[in-house]
Amino acid sequence: MTESSPNDSAQEGNGGKRFWLDDIRNVHKVFWALVVLCAALLLADAIYEKHVILSFEKWFGFYGLFGFFGSFALVLIARELRKILMRDEDYYDR
């Protein structure tokens, strides 16, 4: 009897074909590329001149932080809204 790896079951579902993100090294490369890109964009915030309306828009990294916390808040709101709007699994079968 041969031992199977955790990726064997995933490969069975797609006909044994391996995709480039199945390799954990490629996942790490994508992750670190995104980290470098985010850091570069944060540093670029110090270079260009901002034409702002409100004074807090001049804060360093304001739009990055605003986007992060805004999307985080949307996820939390959606989780709570799901409890209100969710239907039973057999809702359309009745």
Secondary structure, 3 states (H helix, E strand, C coil): CCCCCHHHHHHHHCCCCCCHHHCHHHHHHHHHHHHHHHHHHHHHCCCCCCCCCCHHHHCCCHHHHHHHHHHHHHHHHHHHHHHHHCCCCCHHHC
